[in-house]
Amino acid sequence: MLVNITAKKNGPYRVEVADGTIKLLDAEGKEFDLKGKTAFSLCRCGHSQNKPLCDGSHSRVGFEADDSAPRVSG
């Protein structure tokens, strides 16, 4: 199973799996209800009312992030 995690520009981390099941666990090991979902977004601005999931608050608060992976020269 391949999982893709994409840092969206000034937004959440988007977690996607092409096939299979995706699980999101809390600190106590309890599973979030993601039945039937192959993707979800994780908050990284800290303002979501639905943490750890994104609720779009990053747009409201003007969240800015460094979204580029470092480039290796060589």
N, C-alpha and C positions, 0 to 999 in steps of 0.2 A: 504494500500500500504506500503510495507516494502522497505526502502531505506538502502543500505549498503554503508558505506564510509570506504575505506581501505587506510591506510597510506602505500604506496608502499615503499619498502626499498630504501632509498636515492633517492626517486622520488616523484611523485605527489600524491595527494589525488584522489583515484578512486571512483567515485560516480556511483552506479548501482541500478536500480530498476527492479524487476522481471516482473512486469506488470504495466500498466498505463502510465502516462505521467510524465516526469521530466521537471521541469522548473528551469532556472537559470536567476536571475534578477540582473540588475546593480543597483547602488546606487540611481538612479532616478526611479526605478521600471520598466524599459524597459526590455523586455525579449530577451535573446540571442536566435538565431535560432538553435534549437536542434531538429527540426522536425524529427520524425522517430528514434531518438536515445533512447536507454534504458540505456546508460552509457556515461560518459565523465570523463576526468581527469582535476583536478584543480592544477595549478602551486603552488608550495610552496617554490621554490628556489629563486623566484623573477627575473629570467632572461628570461622568456618566452617573445617572441615578439608577442604573441597572448593571453596575459593576459585577463581574469583570467584562460584561458585554457592552458594546458601544451603543449609545442611544442618539448619536449625532451631536452631542454637546460640544465637540471640538469646533464645529462651525460657529456656534453661538459665542464661545469664549475666545475665538481667534487663535487657536492652538497652532503653533509653528514648530516644525520638527526638521531635523537633518535626516532626510530620507535616502540619501545616496550611500551605497556600499563603497567602502574605500577601494581605490584602484591600486593594484600592485604594479609598480613599474619594473621593467626588467628585461 
